[in-house]
């Protein structure tokens, strides 16, 4: 909006200008039967322009309008409260308003990185009975829906704590460790860890014919 002083000034000058025009019209001593239209209008214009304050009034109104226009423009721009739209596409499109730094309207947007599984090892030791024990360390820094652990070796031996399994898997954090589908085939064994997060220890025994190999895959 224009400033109040500017509006008051325009109204005041406009009122004075209108009053002067009326007085000028009253001062034109013409008869409609004697003068044609152009003569009449010319006389009116001459009377108006002869008023001493007409030109200052016109100039003052123009200056006030010129000065008030930037205020009007800024007011219109400030009055537009339509929020900018930022489209973020991913698994399911998201339309967010006023997004900044991953925060939308006070709600954090899920920007968790892709889960990975890091394999460290093996640490190999020879047991008293001549068999080989290989220890692997798995690191899952971000929550994974499921990881599949596969160990390959030509001479895998059963887990002494569970003869039905070859892999001895333990979690290095408090809480119950739940294992998914597991099995043993000729030359390899596998197991699944659902909702994996943190570090895990995997121990495998062989008959001493070389260290086993372990792979970990996010599934």
C-alpha positions as CSV (number, residue, x, y, z in Angstrom):
1,X,0.0,0.0,0.0
2,X,1.1,3.6,-0.5
3,X,2.1,5.5,2.6
4,X,-0.7,7.5,4.4
5,X,1.0,10.9,4.0
6,X,1.3,10.3,0.2
7,X,-2.3,9.4,-0.1
8,X,-3.5,12.4,2.0
9,X,-1.4,14.7,-0.2
10,X,-2.8,13.4,-3.4
11,X,-6.4,13.7,-2.2
12,X,-5.8,17.2,-0.9
13,X,-4.2,18.4,-4.1
14,X,-6.8,16.7,-6.2
15,X,-9.6,18.4,-4.2
16,X,-7.9,21.8,-4.7
17,X,-7.4,21.2,-8.4
18,X,-11.1,20.2,-8.8
19,X,-12.2,23.3,-7.0
20,X,-10.0,25.5,-9.2
21,X,-11.4,23.9,-12.3
22,X,-15.0,24.6,-11.2
23,X,-14.1,28.2,-10.5
24,X,-12.5,28.5,-13.9
25,X,-15.6,27.1,-15.6
26,X,-17.7,29.7,-13.7
27,X,-15.4,32.4,-14.9
28,X,-15.7,31.7,-18.6
29,X,-18.2,34.2,-19.9
30,X,-19.4,32.5,-23.0
31,X,-22.7,31.7,-24.5
32,X,-23.4,28.4,-26.2
33,X,-25.3,30.1,-29.0
34,X,-22.3,32.3,-29.9
35,X,-19.3,30.0,-29.5
36,X,-18.8,26.6,-31.0
37,X,-17.4,23.7,-29.0
38,X,-13.7,24.3,-29.8
39,X,-13.9,27.9,-28.8
40,X,-15.6,27.0,-25.6
41,X,-13.1,24.4,-24.7
42,X,-10.2,26.7,-25.6
43,X,-11.5,29.3,-23.3
44,X,-11.9,26.8,-20.4
45,X,-8.3,25.6,-20.9
46,X,-7.0,29.2,-21.0
47,X,-8.8,30.0,-17.8
48,X,-7.5,26.9,-16.0
49,X,-3.9,27.4,-17.2
50,X,-4.0,31.0,-16.0
51,X,-4.6,29.9,-12.4
52,X,-1.2,30.4,-10.7
53,X,-1.2,27.2,-8.6
54,X,-2.4,24.8,-11.4
55,X,1.0,23.9,-12.6
56,X,2.6,23.4,-9.1
57,X,-0.4,21.2,-8.2
58,X,0.0,19.0,-11.3
59,X,3.7,18.6,-10.7
60,X,3.1,17.9,-7.0
61,X,0.6,15.1,-7.8
62,X,3.0,13.6,-10.3
63,X,5.9,13.6,-7.8
64,X,3.7,12.0,-5.1
65,X,2.6,9.2,-7.4
66,X,6.2,8.7,-8.5
67,X,7.4,8.5,-4.9
68,X,4.6,6.2,-3.8
69,X,4.9,3.7,-6.6
70,X,8.0,1.8,-5.2
71,X,6.1,1.5,-1.9
72,X,3.1,0.0,-3.7
73,X,5.3,-2.4,-5.6
74,X,7.1,-3.6,-2.5
75,X,3.7,-4.0,-0.8
76,X,2.4,-6.2,-3.6
77,X,5.5,-8.3,-3.5
78,X,5.4,-8.7,0.3
79,X,1.7,-9.6,0.1
80,X,2.3,-12.6,-2.1
81,X,2.6,-15.4,0.5
82,X,2.5,-18.3,-1.9
83,X,5.3,-20.6,-0.8
84,X,7.9,-21.7,-3.3
85,X,7.6,-25.3,-4.4
86,X,10.5,-27.7,-4.4
87,X,9.9,-31.1,-6.0
88,X,12.0,-34.0,-4.6
89,X,11.7,-37.2,-6.5
90,X,12.6,-40.6,-5.1
91,X,10.8,-43.8,-4.1
92,X,7.4,-42.1,-4.2
93,X,7.4,-38.4,-5.3
94,X,7.4,-35.8,-2.5
95,X,6.3,-32.2,-2.9
96,X,7.7,-30.0,-0.1
97,X,7.3,-26.4,0.8
98,X,10.1,-24.2,2.1
99,X,12.6,-27.0,2.2
100,X,16.0,-26.2,3.6
101,X,18.8,-28.5,4.7
102,X,16.6,-31.6,4.5
103,X,14.0,-30.1,6.9
104,X,10.4,-29.6,5.7
105,X,8.0,-27.7,8.0
106,X,9.9,-28.9,11.1
107,X,9.9,-32.6,9.9
108,X,13.2,-34.3,9.0
109,X,13.2,-35.9,5.6
110,X,14.6,-39.5,5.6
111,X,17.9,-39.2,3.9
112,X,19.6,-42.4,5.2
113,X,22.3,-43.7,3.0
114,X,22.2,-47.0,1.3
115,X,23.1,-49.9,3.6
116,X,26.4,-51.7,3.1
117,X,28.1,-54.7,4.6
118,X,31.9,-54.5,5.3
119,X,33.8,-57.8,5.7
120,X,37.0,-57.8,7.7
121,X,39.2,-60.9,8.0
122,X,39.7,-63.7,8.2
123,X,41.7,-64.2,11.4
124,X,43.0,-67.8,11.0
125,X,44.1,-70.1,13.8
126,X,45.0,-73.8,13.9
127,X,43.2,-75.7,16.6
128,X,44.6,-78.5,18.7
129,X,42.9,-81.2,16.6
130,X,44.6,-79.8,13.5
131,X,41.5,-78.1,12.1
132,X,41.4,-74.5,11.0
133,X,39.3,-71.8,12.5
134,X,38.6,-68.6,10.5
135,X,37.0,-65.6,12.2
136,X,35.3,-62.8,10.1
137,X,34.0,-59.5,11.3
138,X,31.0,-58.0,9.6
139,X,30.2,-54.3,9.9
140,X,26.7,-53.0,8.9
141,X,26.8,-49.2,9.7
142,X,23.2,-48.5,8.4
143,X,20.1,-50.6,8.9
144,X,19.7,-53.2,6.2
145,X,16.5,-55.1,5.6
146,X,18.4,-58.3,5.2
147,X,22.0,-59.5,4.6
148,X,23.0,-62.8,3.2
149,X,26.3,-64.4,4.4
150,X,27.9,-67.0,2.1
151,X,31.1,-68.9,3.0
152,X,32.9,-71.1,0.4
153,X,35.5,-73.8,1.2
154,X,36.2,-77.3,-0.2
155,X,36.2,-78.8,3.4
156,X,33.7,-77.1,5.7
157,X,33.2,-78.6,9.1
158,X,30.0,-78.4,11.2
159,X,29.7,-75.8,13.9
160,X,30.6,-77.4,17.2
161,X,27.9,-75.5,19.0
162,X,25.3,-76.5,16.4
163,X,26.1,-79.6,14.3
164,X,23.3,-78.9,11.9
165,X,25.0,-75.6,10.8
166,X,28.4,-74.7,9.5
167,X,28.3,-71.0,10.3
168,X,28.7,-69.7,13.9
169,X,27.2,-66.2,13.8
170,X,27.0,-63.9,16.8
171,X,26.0,-60.3,17.2
172,X,28.3,-57.8,18.9
173,X,25.5,-55.9,20.6
174,X,22.9,-56.6,23.3
175,X,19.6,-58.2,22.2
176,X,18.5,-61.4,20.6
177,X,20.0,-62.3,17.3
178,X,17.5,-63.7,14.8
179,X,18.8,-65.6,11.8
180,X,16.8,-66.3,8.7
181,X,17.0,-69.1,6.2
182,X,20.3,-71.0,6.4
183,X,21.7,-74.0,4.7
184,X,24.8,-76.0,3.7
185,X,25.6,-77.3,0.3
186,X,28.7,-79.1,-1.2
187,X,31.5,-76.6,-0.8
188,X,29.6,-73.6,0.6
189,X,27.2,-72.6,3.4
190,X,24.9,-69.6,3.8
191,X,22.7,-67.8,6.3
192,X,20.5,-64.6,6.4
193,X,20.4,-61.9,9.0
194,X,17.2,-59.9,8.8
195,X,17.1,-56.2,10.0
196,X,20.9,-56.3,10.3
197,X,22.7,-53.4,12.0
198,X,26.0,-53.1,13.8
199,X,28.8,-55.6,13.9
200,X,28.7,-59.4,13.7
201,X,31.3,-62.2,14.2
202,X,31.3,-65.2,11.9
203,X,33.4,-68.3,12.8
204,X,33.9,-71.1,10.3
205,X,35.9,-74.3,10.7
206,X,37.6,-76.4,8.0
207,X,39.7,-79.5,8.0
208,X,42.8,-77.3,7.4
209,X,42.7,-77.3,3.6
210,X,43.1,-73.5,3.1
211,X,41.1,-70.6,4.6
212,X,37.5,-70.2,3.6
213,X,36.2,-67.1,1.8
214,X,33.2,-65.1,2.9
215,X,30.9,-62.7,1.0
216,X,28.2,-60.6,2.4
217,X,25.3,-59.2,0.2
218,X,22.5,-56.8,0.9
219,X,19.2,-58.4,-0.2
